Amino acid sequence: MNKEIISTPLAPQAIGTYSQAVKVDNTVYLSGQIALDPETMEVITGDINSQIRRVFDNLLAVATAAGGDFSDIVKLNVYLTDLGHFPLVNQLMAEYFTEPYPARAAVGVAALPKNVNVEMDAVMVLRNEYY
């Protein structure tokens, strides 16, 4: 087993005892991302649209640091404090991902770190040229 810790300054640094991502052979496990600005480490201001975009941007930064992109994501988990935002997640996801889309779960939760409204994590499988 080949294990590598993935880290990039283009995404928020871990705010706990975890890594931004862990690569095991050609599979990358991306930790949950919230709407933190990687430069200030503060939750961004703005509406839920802006927060969802920031989460996708943070995930993409980690995926890129691992040698992949959103076409390599096979599983995406979305956590929302208000499932009424689910249609917006679908709309924005269509801007960031192309078909075939990854498998996905959307879960309504009571609260998230730093009182944000959305968090996402993912599993990515890198193509042969990356490992």
N, CA, C and O atoms as a GROMACS GRO file, in nm:
protein
  524
    1MET      N    1   0.085  -0.118   0.000
    1MET     CA    2   0.000   0.000   0.000
    1MET      C    3   0.089   0.124   0.000
    1MET      O    4   0.181   0.136   0.081
    2ASN      N    5   0.060   0.214  -0.090
    2ASN     CA    6   0.133   0.339  -0.103
    2ASN      C    7   0.044   0.451  -0.050
    2ASN      O    8  -0.061   0.479  -0.109
    3LYS      N    9   0.083   0.516   0.059
    3LYS     CA   10   0.001   0.619   0.123
    3LYS      C   11   0.073   0.754   0.119
    3LYS      O   12   0.190   0.764   0.153
    4GLU      N   13  -0.002   0.858   0.076
    4GLU     CA   14   0.055   0.992   0.066
    4GLU      C   15  -0.046   1.095   0.117
    4GLU      O   16  -0.165   1.088   0.086
    5ILE      N   17   0.002   1.189   0.195
    5ILE     CA   18  -0.082   1.298   0.245
    5ILE      C   19  -0.080   1.409   0.141
    5ILE      O   20   0.026   1.450   0.094
    6ILE      N   21  -0.198   1.459   0.104
    6ILE     CA   22  -0.212   1.565   0.006
    6ILE      C   23  -0.242   1.695   0.080
    6ILE      O   24  -0.327   1.699   0.169
    7SER      N   25  -0.170   1.801   0.042
    7SER     CA   26  -0.191   1.931   0.104
    7SER      C   27  -0.165   2.041   0.002
    7SER      O   28  -0.073   2.030  -0.080
    8THR      N   29  -0.246   2.146   0.007
    8THR     CA   30  -0.226   2.260  -0.082
    8THR      C   31  -0.266   2.388  -0.010
    8THR      O   32  -0.363   2.389   0.066
    9PRO      N   33  -0.192   2.496  -0.032
    9PRO     CA   34  -0.231   2.625   0.025
    9PRO      C   35  -0.350   2.688  -0.049
    9PRO      O   36  -0.403   2.790  -0.005
   10LEU      N   37  -0.392   2.627  -0.159
   10LEU     CA   38  -0.503   2.680  -0.238
   10LEU      C   39  -0.640   2.639  -0.182
   10LEU      O   40  -0.744   2.680  -0.233
   11ALA      N   41  -0.637   2.557  -0.078
   11ALA     CA   42  -0.759   2.518  -0.006
   11ALA      C   43  -0.734   2.544   0.142
   11ALA      O   44  -0.619   2.553   0.185
   12PRO      N   45  -0.841   2.558   0.220
   12PRO     CA   46  -0.823   2.584   0.363
   12PRO      C   47  -0.741   2.474   0.431
   12PRO      O   48  -0.757   2.356   0.402
   13GLN      N   49  -0.655   2.515   0.520
   13GLN     CA   50  -0.579   2.418   0.598
   13GLN      C   51  -0.674   2.349   0.696
   13GLN      O   52  -0.776   2.406   0.735
   14ALA      N   53  -0.640   2.229   0.734
   14ALA     CA   54  -0.723   2.152   0.826
   14ALA      C   55  -0.744   2.230   0.956
   14ALA      O   56  -0.650   2.288   1.010
   15ILE      N   57  -0.868   2.229   1.005
   15ILE     CA   58  -0.898   2.298   1.132
   15ILE      C   59  -0.914   2.197   1.245
   15ILE      O   60  -0.974   2.227   1.348
   16GLY      N   61  -0.861   2.080   1.225
   16GLY     CA   62  -0.866   1.975   1.326
   16GLY      C   63  -0.758   1.872   1.298
   16GLY      O   64  -0.661   1.898   1.227
   17THR      N   65  -0.777   1.756   1.354
   17THR     CA   66  -0.678   1.649   1.341
   17THR      C   67  -0.708   1.563   1.219
   17THR      O   68  -0.748   1.447   1.231
   18TYR      N   69  -0.689   1.621   1.100
   18TYR     CA   70  -0.710   1.549   0.976
   18TYR      C   71  -0.626   1.613   0.866
   18TYR      O   72  -0.570   1.721   0.884
   19SER      N   73  -0.616   1.544   0.754
   19SER     CA   74  -0.545   1.594   0.636
   19SER      C   75  -0.645   1.642   0.534
   19SER      O   76  -0.761   1.600   0.535
   20GLN      N   77  -0.602   1.731   0.444
   20GLN     CA   78  -0.691   1.775   0.337
   20GLN      C   79  -0.735   1.656   0.251
   20GLN      O   80  -0.849   1.649   0.207
   21ALA      N   81  -0.642   1.565   0.228
   21ALA     CA   82  -0.674   1.443   0.153
   21ALA      C   83  -0.566   1.340   0.182
   21ALA      O   84  -0.454   1.374   0.220
   22VAL      N   85  -0.601   1.215   0.161
   22VAL     CA   86  -0.506   1.106   0.173
   22VAL      C   87  -0.518   1.021   0.047
   22VAL      O   88  -0.626   0.977   0.009
   23LYS      N   89  -0.403   0.999  -0.017
   23LYS     CA   90  -0.397   0.918  -0.139
   23LYS      C   91  -0.344   0.781  -0.101
   23LYS      O   92  -0.237   0.768  -0.041
   24VAL      N   93  -0.420   0.678  -0.137
   24VAL     CA   94  -0.378   0.540  -0.115
   24VAL      C   95  -0.380   0.473  -0.252
   24VAL      O   96  -0.485   0.452  -0.311
   25ASP      N   97  -0.259   0.441  -0.301
   25ASP     CA   98  -0.243   0.390  -0.437
   25ASP      C   99  -0.305   0.492  -0.533
   25ASP      O  100  -0.256   0.604  -0.540
   26ASN      N  101  -0.410   0.457  -0.608
   26ASN     CA  102  -0.468   0.554  -0.701
   26ASN      C  103  -0.602   0.609  -0.653
   26ASN      O  104  -0.674   0.673  -0.730
   27THR      N  105  -0.636   0.586  -0.527
   27THR     CA  106  -0.760   0.638  -0.469
   27THR      C  107  -0.726   0.753  -0.374
   27THR      O  108  -0.636   0.742  -0.291
   28VAL      N  109  -0.801   0.862  -0.386
   28VAL     CA  110  -0.780   0.979  -0.302
   28VAL      C  111  -0.908   1.005  -0.223
   28VAL      O  112  -1.017   1.014  -0.279
   29TYR      N  113  -0.893   1.017  -0.092
   29TYR     CA  114  -1.004   1.046  -0.002
   29TYR      C  115  -0.993   1.193   0.038
   29TYR      O  116  -0.902   1.232   0.111
   30LEU      N  117  -1.085   1.275  -0.011
   30LEU     CA  118  -1.082   1.419   0.014
   30LEU      C  119  -1.167   1.449   0.138
   30LEU      O  120  -1.284   1.413   0.144
   31SER      N  121  -1.107   1.514   0.234
   31SER     CA  122  -1.179   1.552   0.357
   31SER      C  123  -1.286   1.654   0.327
   31SER      O  124  -1.285   1.719   0.223
   32GLY      N  125  -1.378   1.667   0.420
   32GLY     CA  126  -1.487   1.764   0.406
   32GLY      C  127  -1.434   1.905   0.391
   32GLY      O  128  -1.342   1.947   0.461
   33GLN      N  129  -1.495   1.978   0.299
   33GLN     CA  130  -1.463   2.118   0.278
   33GLN      C  131  -1.587   2.201   0.309
   33GLN      O  132  -1.699   2.164   0.275
   34ILE      N  133  -1.563   2.314   0.374
   34ILE     CA  134  -1.670   2.409   0.401
   34ILE      C  135  -1.634   2.540   0.332
   34ILE      O  136  -1.530   2.548   0.265
   35ALA      N  137  -1.716   2.640   0.346
   35ALA     CA  138  -1.697   2.767   0.275
   35ALA      C  139  -1.595   2.858   0.342
   35ALA      O  140  -1.624   2.972   0.376
   36LEU      N  141  -1.474   2.805   0.362
   36LEU     CA  142  -1.365   2.885   0.418
   36LEU      C  143  -1.281   2.942   0.305
   36LEU      O  144  -1.253   2.874   0.206
   37ASP      N  145  -1.242   3.068   0.320
   37ASP     CA  146  -1.146   3.129   0.229
   37ASP      C  147  -1.009   3.076   0.268
   37ASP      O  148  -0.969   3.090   0.383
   38PRO      N  149  -0.935   3.014   0.174
   38PRO     CA  150  -0.805   2.956   0.210
   38PRO      C  151  -0.702   3.058   0.256
   38PRO      O  152  -0.610   3.024   0.330
   39GLU      N  153  -0.715   3.184   0.214
   39GLU     CA  154  -0.617   3.285   0.255
   39GLU      C  155  -0.643   3.337   0.395
   39GLU      O  156  -0.549   3.356   0.473
   40THR      N  157  -0.769   3.359   0.429
   40THR     CA  158  -0.802   3.418   0.560
   40THR      C  159  -0.844   3.314   0.663
   40THR      O  160  -0.843   3.342   0.783
   41MET      N  161  -0.881   3.195   0.616
   41MET     CA  162  -0.935   3.088   0.702
   41MET      C  163  -1.063   3.132   0.773
   41MET      O  164  -1.096   3.081   0.880
   42GLU      N  165  -1.133   3.226   0.712
   42GLU     CA  166  -1.262   3.272   0.764
   42GLU      C  167  -1.372   3.223   0.671
   42GLU      O  168  -1.352   3.206   0.551
   43VAL      N  169  -1.490   3.200   0.729
   43VAL     CA  170  -1.606   3.164   0.647
   43VAL      C  171  -1.638   3.282   0.556
   43VAL      O  172  -1.644   3.397   0.601
   44ILE      N  173  -1.660   3.254   0.429
   44ILE     CA  174  -1.689   3.362   0.336
   44ILE      C  175  -1.825   3.424   0.367
   44ILE      O  176  -1.913   3.359   0.423
   45THR      N  177  -1.839   3.548   0.331
   45THR     CA  178  -1.969   3.613   0.343
   45THR      C  179  -2.044   3.592   0.213
   45THR      O  180  -1.983   3.565   0.110
   46GLY      N  181  -2.173   3.603   0.218
   46GLY     CA  182  -2.252   3.586   0.096
   46GLY      C  183  -2.361   3.483   0.115
   46GLY      O  184  -2.374   3.422   0.221
   47ASP      N  185  -2.437   3.466   0.010
   47ASP     CA  186  -2.552   3.376   0.015
   47ASP      C  187  -2.508   3.230  -0.002
   47ASP      O  188  -2.389   3.201  -0.017
   48ILE      N  189  -2.606   3.140   0.001
   48ILE     CA  190  -2.577   2.997  -0.010
   48ILE      C  191  -2.512   2.964  -0.144
   48ILE      O  192  -2.431   2.872  -0.151
   49ASN      N  193  -2.546   3.037  -0.250
   49ASN     CA  194  -2.484   3.017  -0.380
   49ASN      C  195  -2.333   3.036  -0.369
   49ASN      O  196  -2.256   2.952  -0.418
   50SER      N  197  -2.290   3.144  -0.307
   50SER     CA  198  -2.147   3.173  -0.290
   50SER      C  199  -2.080   3.066  -0.204
   50SER      O  200  -1.966   3.026  -0.232
   51GLN      N  201  -2.150   3.020  -0.102
   51GLN     CA  202  -2.092   2.918  -0.013
   51GLN      C  203  -2.073   2.786  -0.086
   51GLN      O  204  -1.968   2.722  -0.072
   52ILE      N  205  -2.171   2.745  -0.164
   52ILE     CA  206  -2.159   2.619  -0.239
   52ILE      C  207  -2.045   2.629  -0.339
   52ILE      O  208  -1.967   2.535  -0.354
   53ARG      N  209  -2.034   2.742  -0.409
   53ARG     CA  210  -1.923   2.761  -0.504
   53ARG      C  211  -1.787   2.754  -0.434
   53ARG      O  212  -1.694   2.693  -0.486
   54ARG      N  213  -1.776   2.815  -0.316
   54ARG     CA  214  -1.649   2.812  -0.242
   54ARG      C  215  -1.613   2.669  -0.204
   54ARG      O  216  -1.497   2.629  -0.210
   55VAL      N  217  -1.713   2.592  -0.164
   55VAL     CA  218  -1.688   2.451  -0.129
   55VAL      C  219  -1.638   2.375  -0.251
   55VAL      O  220  -1.540   2.302  -0.242
   56PHE      N  221  -1.705   2.392  -0.366
   56PHE     CA  222  -1.658   2.326  -0.488
   56PHE      C  223  -1.517   2.372  -0.525
   56PHE      O  224  -1.435   2.289  -0.564
   57ASP      N  225  -1.488   2.501  -0.512
   57ASP     CA  226  -1.354   2.552  -0.544
   57ASP      C  227  -1.249   2.491  -0.450
   57ASP      O  228  -1.139   2.456  -0.494
   58ASN      N  229  -1.283   2.478  -0.322
   58ASN     CA  230  -1.190   2.418  -0.226
   58ASN      C  231  -1.165   2.271  -0.259
   58ASN      O  232  -1.051   2.225  -0.256
   59LEU      N  233  -1.271   2.198  -0.290
   59LEU     CA  234  -1.255   2.057  -0.328
   59LEU      C  235  -1.170   2.044  -0.453
   59LEU      O  236  -1.083   1.956  -0.461
   60LEU      N  237  -1.194   2.131  -0.551
   60LEU     CA  238  -1.118   2.125  -0.675
   60LEU      C  239  -0.970   2.152  -0.651
   60LEU      O  240  -0.884   2.089  -0.713
   61ALA      N  241  -0.939   2.244  -0.562
   61ALA     CA  242  -0.798   2.274  -0.530
   61ALA      C  243  -0.729   2.151  -0.472
   61ALA      O  244  -0.614   2.122  -0.507
   62VAL      N  245  -0.796   2.079  -0.385
   62VAL     CA  246  -0.737   1.959  -0.326
   62VAL      C  247  -0.726   1.848  -0.430
   62VAL      O  248  -0.625   1.778  -0.438
   63ALA      N  249  -0.830   1.832  -0.511
   63ALA     CA  250  -0.827   1.730  -0.617
   63ALA      C  251  -0.710   1.756  -0.712
   63ALA      O  252  -0.640   1.663  -0.752
   64THR      N  253  -0.690   1.882  -0.750
   64THR     CA  254  -0.581   1.919  -0.840
   64THR      C  255  -0.446   1.891  -0.775
   64THR      O  256  -0.355   1.841  -0.841
   65ALA      N  257  -0.433   1.922  -0.647
   65ALA     CA  258  -0.307   1.896  -0.576
   65ALA      C  259  -0.275   1.747  -0.572
   65ALA      O  260  -0.158   1.708  -0.565
   66ALA      N  261  -0.378   1.664  -0.577
   66ALA     CA  262  -0.358   1.519  -0.576
   66ALA      C  263  -0.331   1.463  -0.715
   66ALA      O  264  -0.301   1.344  -0.730
   67GLY      N  265  -0.342   1.549  -0.818
   67GLY     CA  266  -0.315   1.504  -0.953
   67GLY      C  267  -0.439   1.470  -1.033
   67GLY      O  268  -0.431   1.404  -1.137
   68GLY      N  269  -0.554   1.515  -0.986
   68GLY     CA  270  -0.678   1.484  -1.057
   68GLY      C  271  -0.764   1.606  -1.078
   68GLY      O  272  -0.719   1.719  -1.063
   69ASP      N  273  -0.888   1.581  -1.113
   69ASP     CA  274  -0.987   1.687  -1.128
   69ASP      C  275  -1.125   1.627  -1.102
   69ASP      O  276  -1.136   1.511  -1.064
   70PHE      N  277  -1.228   1.706  -1.123
   70PHE     CA  278  -1.362   1.659  -1.090
   70PHE      C  279  -1.407   1.540  -1.176
   70PHE      O  280  -1.497   1.466  -1.135
   71SER      N  281  -1.347   1.519  -1.291
   71SER     CA  282  -1.383   1.402  -1.372
   71SER      C  283  -1.335   1.272  -1.307
   71SER      O  284  -1.380   1.164  -1.345
   72ASP      N  285  -1.244   1.282  -1.210
   72ASP     CA  286  -1.193   1.165  -1.140
   72ASP      C  287  -1.272   1.131  -1.014
   72ASP      O  288  -1.250   1.026  -0.953
   73ILE      N  289  -1.363   1.219  -0.974
   73ILE     CA  290  -1.440   1.194  -0.851
   73ILE      C  291  -1.546   1.088  -0.880
   73ILE      O  292  -1.624   1.100  -0.974
   74VAL      N  293  -1.547   0.985  -0.796
   74VAL     CA  294  -1.642   0.876  -0.812
   74VAL      C  295  -1.754   0.880  -0.709
   74VAL      O  296  -1.859   0.819  -0.729
   75LYS      N  297  -1.732   0.953  -0.599
   75LYS     CA  298  -1.833   0.962  -0.492
   75LYS      C  299  -1.825   1.099  -0.430
   75LYS      O  300  -1.717   1.144  -0.392
   76LEU      N  301  -1.939   1.166  -0.419
   76LEU     CA  302  -1.948   1.298  -0.357
   76LEU      C  303  -2.053   1.292  -0.248
   76LEU      O  304  -2.165   1.245  -0.272
   77ASN      N  305  -2.019   1.340  -0.130
   77ASN     CA  306  -2.114   1.350  -0.020
   77ASN      C  307  -2.141   1.496   0.008
   77ASN      O  308  -2.048   1.576   0.022
   78VAL      N  309  -2.268   1.532   0.016
   78VAL     CA  310  -2.310   1.670   0.040
   78VAL      C  311  -2.389   1.672   0.170
   78VAL      O  312  -2.482   1.594   0.190
   79TYR      N  313  -2.351   1.764   0.259
   79TYR     CA  314  -2.419   1.780   0.387
   79TYR      C  315  -2.478   1.921   0.390
   79TYR      O  316  -2.406   2.019   0.373
   80LEU      N  317  -2.608   1.929   0.411
   80LEU     CA  318  -2.678   2.058   0.410
   80LEU      C  319  -2.757   2.076   0.539
   80LEU      O  320  -2.821   1.983   0.587
   81THR      N  321  -2.752   2.197   0.594
   81THR     CA  322  -2.836   2.226   0.711
   81THR      C  323  -2.979   2.255   0.670
   81THR      O  324  -3.068   2.257   0.754
   82ASP      N  325  -3.002   2.278   0.541
   82ASP     CA  326  -3.136   2.301   0.488
   82ASP      C  327  -3.146   2.229   0.354
   82ASP      O  328  -3.087   2.273   0.255
   83LEU      N  329  -3.221   2.118   0.350
   83LEU     CA  330  -3.233   2.042   0.226
   83LEU      C  331  -3.308   2.120   0.118
   83LEU      O  332  -3.312   2.076   0.002
   84GLY      N  333  -3.366   2.233   0.152
   84GLY     CA  334  -3.426   2.320   0.053
   84GLY      C  335  -3.324   2.375  -0.045
   84GLY      O  336  -3.360   2.423  -0.152
   85HIS      N  337  -3.195   2.369  -0.008
   85HIS     CA  338  -3.088   2.416  -0.096
   85HIS      C  339  -3.042   2.309  -0.194
   85HIS      O  340  -2.954   2.334  -0.277
   86PHE      N  341  -3.102   2.190  -0.186
   86PHE     CA  342  -3.060   2.080  -0.273
   86PHE      C  343  -3.073   2.113  -0.422
   86PHE      O  344  -2.982   2.079  -0.497
   87PRO      N  345  -3.180   2.177  -0.469
   87PRO     CA  346  -3.186   2.213  -0.611
   87PRO      C  347  -3.071   2.304  -0.655
   87PRO      O  348  -3.022   2.291  -0.768
   88LEU      N  349  -3.028   2.394  -0.569
   88LEU     CA  350  -2.915   2.482  -0.603
   88LEU      C  351  -2.786   2.401  -0.612
   88LEU      O  352  -2.702   2.427  -0.698
   89VAL      N  353  -2.768   2.303  -0.523
   89VAL     CA  354  -2.650   2.216  -0.531
   89VAL      C  355  -2.650   2.146  -0.668
   89VAL      O  356  -2.546   2.141  -0.733
   90ASN      N  357  -2.764   2.094  -0.710
   90ASN     CA  358  -2.772   2.029  -0.841
   90ASN      C  359  -2.736   2.125  -0.954
   90ASN      O  360  -2.661   2.090  -1.044
   91GLN      N  361  -2.789   2.246  -0.948
   91GLN     CA  362  -2.763   2.346  -1.052
   91GLN      C  363  -2.615   2.378  -1.060
   91GLN      O  364  -2.557   2.379  -1.169
   92LEU      N  365  -2.553   2.405  -0.946
   92LEU     CA  366  -2.411   2.442  -0.945
   92LEU      C  367  -2.322   2.323  -0.976
   92LEU      O  368  -2.218   2.337  -1.040
   93MET      N  369  -2.363   2.205  -0.932
   93MET     CA  370  -2.284   2.086  -0.961
   93MET      C  371  -2.273   2.065  -1.112
   93MET      O  372  -2.169   2.020  -1.161
   94ALA      N  373  -2.379   2.096  -1.185
   94ALA     CA  374  -2.377   2.082  -1.330
   94ALA      C  375  -2.278   2.178  -1.396
   94ALA      O  376  -2.235   2.156  -1.509
   95GLU      N  377  -2.241   2.286  -1.326
   95GLU     CA  378  -2.139   2.379  -1.377
   95GLU      C  379  -1.997   2.327  -1.353
   95GLU      O  380  -1.905   2.357  -1.429
   96TYR      N  381  -1.980   2.250  -1.246
   96TYR     CA  382  -1.846   2.203  -1.209
   96TYR      C  383  -1.816   2.063  -1.260
   96TYR      O  384  -1.699   2.030  -1.282
   97PHE      N  385  -1.918   1.980  -1.280
   97PHE     CA  386  -1.900   1.842  -1.321
   97PHE      C  387  -1.962   1.820  -1.459
   97PHE      O  388  -2.053   1.892  -1.499
   98THR      N  389  -1.911   1.720  -1.529
   98THR     CA  390  -1.971   1.678  -1.655
   98THR      C  391  -2.010   1.531  -1.641
   98THR      O  392  -1.960   1.460  -1.554
   99GLU      N  393  -2.099   1.488  -1.728
   99GLU     CA  394  -2.141   1.348  -1.726
   99GLU      C  395  -2.026   1.260  -1.770
   99GLU      O  396  -1.947   1.302  -1.855
  100PRO      N  397  -2.014   1.141  -1.720
  100PRO     CA  398  -2.101   1.081  -1.620
  100PRO      C  399  -2.072   1.139  -1.481
  100PRO      O  400  -1.956   1.152  -1.440
  101TYR      N  401  -2.177   1.173  -1.411
  101TYR     CA  402  -2.163   1.231  -1.278
  101TYR      C  403  -2.122   1.125  -1.177
  101TYR      O  404  -2.148   1.006  -1.196
  102PRO      N  405  -2.058   1.168  -1.067
  102PRO     CA  406  -2.022   1.070  -0.963
  102PRO      C  407  -2.145   1.023  -0.888
  102PRO      O  408  -2.251   1.086  -0.893
  103ALA      N  409  -2.129   0.912  -0.818
  103ALA     CA  410  -2.231   0.872  -0.722
  103ALA      C  411  -2.237   0.981  -0.616
  103ALA      O  412  -2.137   1.049  -0.592
  104ARG      N  413  -2.353   0.998  -0.552
  104ARG     CA  414  -2.364   1.109  -0.458
  104ARG      C  415  -2.466   1.078  -0.349
  104ARG      O  416  -2.563   1.005  -0.371
  105ALA      N  417  -2.441   1.134  -0.233
  105ALA     CA  418  -2.538   1.133  -0.124
  105ALA      C  419  -2.559   1.277  -0.081
  105ALA      O  420  -2.465   1.356  -0.081
  106ALA      N  421  -2.681   1.310  -0.045
  106ALA     CA  422  -2.712   1.442   0.012
  106ALA      C  423  -2.782   1.417   0.144
  106ALA      O  424  -2.883   1.348   0.150
  107VAL      N  425  -2.726   1.474   0.250
  107VAL     CA  426  -2.774   1.446   0.384
  107VAL      C  427  -2.810   1.576   0.453
  107VAL      O  428  -2.733   1.672   0.452
  108GLY      N  429  -2.928   1.579   0.513
  108GLY     CA  430  -2.966   1.694   0.595
  108GLY      C  431  -2.909   1.676   0.734
  108GLY      O  432  -2.924   1.570   0.795
  109VAL      N  433  -2.844   1.779   0.784
  109VAL     CA  434  -2.781   1.773   0.917
  109VAL      C  435  -2.826   1.892   1.001
  109VAL      O  436  -2.868   1.995   0.948
  110ALA      N  437  -2.817   1.877   1.132
  110ALA     CA  438  -2.859   1.984   1.223
  110ALA      C  439  -2.760   2.099   1.225
  110ALA      O  440  -2.800   2.215   1.236
  111ALA      N  441  -2.631   2.069   1.216
  111ALA     CA  442  -2.530   2.174   1.224
  111ALA      C  443  -2.401   2.124   1.158
  111ALA      O  444  -2.379   2.004   1.143
  112LEU      N  445  -2.318   2.221   1.118
  112LEU     CA  446  -2.188   2.191   1.057
  112LEU      C  447  -2.082   2.279   1.124
  112LEU      O  448  -2.116   2.377   1.190
  113PRO      N  449  -1.953   2.245   1.106
  113PRO     CA  450  -1.847   2.326   1.167
  113PRO      C  451  -1.858   2.473   1.128
  113PRO      O  452  -1.894   2.507   1.015
  114LYS      N  453  -1.827   2.559   1.222
  114LYS     CA  454  -1.828   2.704   1.203
  114LYS      C  455  -1.964   2.758   1.160
  114LYS      O  456  -1.974   2.866   1.102
  115ASN      N  457  -2.069   2.681   1.188
  115ASN     CA  458  -2.208   2.719   1.157
  115ASN      C  459  -2.231   2.746   1.009
  115ASN      O  460  -2.314   2.830   0.974
  116VAL      N  461  -2.159   2.676   0.920
  116VAL     CA  462  -2.182   2.691   0.778
  116VAL      C  463  -2.306   2.614   0.737
  116VAL      O  464  -2.361   2.536   0.816
  117ASN      N  465  -2.351   2.635   0.614
  117ASN     CA  466  -2.472   2.571   0.564
  117ASN      C  467  -2.446   2.448   0.478
  117ASN      O  468  -2.538   2.370   0.451
  118VAL      N  469  -2.322   2.431   0.434
  118VAL     CA  470  -2.291   2.320   0.344
  118VAL      C  471  -2.149   2.270   0.367
  118VAL      O  472  -2.058   2.348   0.397
  119GLU      N  473  -2.132   2.139   0.354
  119GLU     CA  474  -2.001   2.075   0.358
  119GLU      C  475  -2.005   1.962   0.256
  119GLU      O  476  -2.109   1.898   0.237
  120MET      N  477  -1.891   1.936   0.192
  120MET     CA  478  -1.881   1.826   0.097
  120MET      C  479  -1.748   1.755   0.114
  120MET      O  480  -1.645   1.817   0.143
  121ASP      N  481  -1.751   1.623   0.095
  121ASP     CA  482  -1.629   1.544   0.086
  121ASP      C  483  -1.641   1.453  -0.035
  121ASP      O  484  -1.749   1.440  -0.092
  122ALA      N  485  -1.532   1.390  -0.074
  122ALA     CA  486  -1.536   1.311  -0.197
  122ALA      C  487  -1.432   1.200  -0.195
  122ALA      O  488  -1.339   1.199  -0.114
  123VAL      N  489  -1.452   1.105  -0.286
  123VAL     CA  490  -1.355   1.000  -0.314
  123VAL      C  491  -1.322   1.010  -0.462
  123VAL      O  492  -1.411   1.021  -0.547
  124MET      N  493  -1.195   1.007  -0.492
  124MET     CA  494  -1.147   1.025  -0.629
  124MET      C  495  -1.057   0.908  -0.666
  124MET      O  496  -0.975   0.865  -0.585
  125VAL      N  497  -1.071   0.856  -0.787
  125VAL     CA  498  -0.984   0.750  -0.837
  125VAL      C  499  -0.908   0.807  -0.955
  125VAL      O  500  -0.967   0.845  -1.056
  126LEU      N  501  -0.778   0.811  -0.941
  126LEU     CA  502  -0.691   0.869  -1.044
  126LEU      C  503  -0.669   0.771  -1.158
  126LEU      O  504  -0.660   0.650  -1.137
  127ARG      N  505  -0.661   0.826  -1.278
  127ARG     CA  506  -0.635   0.743  -1.395
  127ARG      C  507  -0.490   0.697  -1.393
  127ARG      O  508  -0.408   0.751  -1.318
  128ASN      N  509  -0.458   0.599  -1.474
  128ASN     CA  510  -0.326   0.537  -1.475
  128ASN      C  511  -0.210   0.634  -1.490
  128ASN      O  512  -0.104   0.612  -1.431
  129GLU      N  513  -0.227   0.742  -1.569
  129GLU     CA  514  -0.114   0.831  -1.592
  129GLU      C  515  -0.074   0.910  -1.467
  129GLU      O  516   0.031   0.976  -1.467
  130TYR      N  517  -0.155   0.905  -1.361
  130TYR     CA  518  -0.125   0.980  -1.240
  130TYR      C  519  -0.053   0.900  -1.133
  130TYR      O  520  -0.002   0.958  -1.037
  131TYR      N  521  -0.047   0.770  -1.148
  131TYR     CA  522   0.018   0.692  -1.043
  131TYR      C  523   0.111   0.589  -1.098
  131TYR      O  524   0.174   0.515  -1.023
   0.00000   0.00000   0.00000
